[in-house]
């Protein structure tokens, strides 16, 4: 169950990270892999410091302001475009989180079913087989449907004994 919890946390962290704004360093370095949505998130978060009357506190901040303005102008981004891109980005993140939660839910159900001790053995892939043993006695044995290998008869418990899967004696 710890694996399932770790998987959930990993999906949520990944979903959060991929939707964040870019780092100031990435903006300053002119990272070519930045998406318009990432630049827009920075623009929307920091538009107050982009105002012409704002005085940068240090050289790094001045470089960031210059670089962000450069990216916004180069990409022809406006506040309106950025708000639309940010809304689309939030929607995609939400859809990704929902998909991740559904995927994790499926994993949790599969793990729970596997640990249930074979309470629904028919769906887990076991079936009865009737055949003659080495002494010509007609016997029933449980088999794994995917491999044909014999399994413990308890894996087929609760199922009606029929020989519909392996019909040859």
Beta strands, then each sheet from edge to edge (+ up, - down):
strand 1: 126-132
strand 2: 138-144
strand 3: 150-151
sheet 1: 1+ 2- 3+
end
